């Protein structure tokens, strides 16, 4: 069944379900495989999308973001770092934003970042820890859940 909104999941896998339900689960066995998975996901992202990267510390959110940003042709993985302290990194002349909300505690702090303006741009917006502020996230978004397993393996569900 095709998704009427043309979401990434429908285009990639041929069917659509509510964003909060896992559609596909992949286990990657190395940082390189996680980056490659991000590159594959990037192929089907529209030019305007919000993607929440959800998982505990060390789950691989930034590593997957490296693959997505690299797959979109904005920067090589070795030039991409976590925006934990700067909060927002911009790549590809404003085509991609990588945001990390881990250090913020209150919605008022998040509101000062200008996310609404970023959401209005024709850009891919990758947000780590966005699930902590659901009222500030757009309803039209993709959620990717990551979980660290044994031996540097990662479970990625979207």
C-alpha positions in Angstrom: 0.0 0.0 0.0 1.4 3.4 -0.9 1.6 6.1 1.6 -0.4 9.2 0.6 2.3 11.5 2.1 5.1 9.8 0.2 7.0 9.1 3.3 10.5 7.6 3.3 9.3 4.3 4.6 6.7 3.9 1.9 9.1 4.8 -0.9 11.8 2.5 0.5 9.8 -0.5 1.6 6.5 -0.2 -0.3 4.2 0.2 2.6 3.4 2.7 5.3 2.4 2.6 9.0 2.3 5.3 11.7 5.7 6.8 12.3 5.9 5.5 15.9 5.7 1.8 14.9 8.9 0.0 13.9 8.8 -0.8 10.2 12.2 -2.3 9.6 14.9 -3.5 12.0 18.5 -3.9 10.9 21.5 -5.0 12.9 24.7 -3.4 12.0 28.0 -5.0 13.2 30.4 -2.1 12.9 30.6 1.7 12.7 31.2 1.3 9.0 28.0 -0.7 8.5 26.0 1.9 10.5 27.4 4.7 8.3 26.5 2.6 5.2 23.0 2.1 6.5 22.7 5.9 6.9 23.9 6.4 3.3 21.2 3.9 2.1 18.5 5.8 4.1 19.7 9.1 2.6 18.9 8.0 -0.9 15.2 8.1 -0.2 15.0 11.1 1.9 13.1 14.0 0.4 14.8 17.4 0.3 12.7 18.5 3.2 12.4 16.1 6.1 12.7 16.0 9.9 14.3 12.8 11.3 14.5 12.1 15.0 17.4 9.9 16.0 16.3 8.1 19.2 18.5 6.1 21.5 20.5 6.1 24.7 24.0 7.4 24.9 26.4 5.4 22.7 23.5 3.9 20.7 25.0 5.2 17.4 22.9 8.2 16.6 25.8 10.4 15.5 27.3 7.5 13.5 24.0 7.0 11.6 23.9 10.8 11.1 27.4 10.6 9.5 26.0 8.2 7.0 22.9 10.2 6.2 24.9 13.4 5.8 27.6 11.7 3.7 24.9 10.0 1.6 23.4 13.4 0.9 26.7 14.5 -0.4 27.2 17.2 2.2 30.4 16.0 3.9 32.5 12.9 4.4 31.9 11.0 7.6 35.3 12.0 9.1 34.3 15.7 8.9 31.0 15.1 10.8 30.9 15.3 14.6 28.3 15.4 17.3 26.8 18.8 17.9 26.4 18.1 21.6 28.2 21.3 22.7 27.4 23.6 19.7 23.8 22.2 19.5 23.5 22.7 15.7 25.8 21.9 12.8 24.9 23.0 9.3 26.1 21.1 6.2 25.7 21.5 2.5 25.0 25.2 2.5 21.9 24.8 4.7 20.6 21.7 3.0 21.2 19.6 6.2 21.0 20.4 9.9 22.3 18.1 12.6 20.9 19.1 16.0 21.6 17.6 19.4 19.3 18.5 22.3 20.9 16.3 24.9 22.3 19.2 27.0 19.0 21.1 27.1 16.5 20.5 30.0 13.6 22.8 29.3 11.4 23.6 26.3 12.2 27.2 26.8 15.9 26.5 26.0 15.0 24.6 22.9 12.6 27.4 21.7 15.6 29.8 21.6 17.3 27.7 18.9 14.9 28.8 16.1 13.9 25.3 15.2 10.6 26.5 13.7 12.5 28.5 11.2 14.8 25.5 10.4 11.7 23.3 10.0 10.3 25.7 7.4 13.4 25.4 5.2 13.9 23.0 2.3 16.4 21.0 4.4 16.9 17.6 6.0 16.9 18.1 9.8 18.5 15.3 11.9 17.7 15.7 15.6 19.3 13.7 18.4 17.3 13.6 21.6 14.3 15.4 20.0 11.9 12.9 21.6 12.6 14.7 24.9 10.6 17.7 23.5 7.7 16.1 21.5 5.5 19.2 21.6 8.3 21.2 19.8 8.7 18.6 17.0 6.7 18.7 13.8 4.1 15.9 13.5 5.4 15.1 10.0 8.6 13.4 10.9 10.4 10.1 10.7 11.7 8.4 13.8 14.7 6.1 13.8 15.4 4.2 17.0 18.9 2.9 17.7 20.0 0.5 20.4 23.5 -0.7 21.3 24.0 -4.4 21.4 27.0 -6.5 22.2 30.3 -6.3 20.3 29.8 -2.9 18.7 26.5 -4.1 17.1 23.6 -1.7 16.7 19.9 -2.4 16.2 18.3 0.3 14.0 14.5 0.4 13.7 12.5 2.8 11.5 
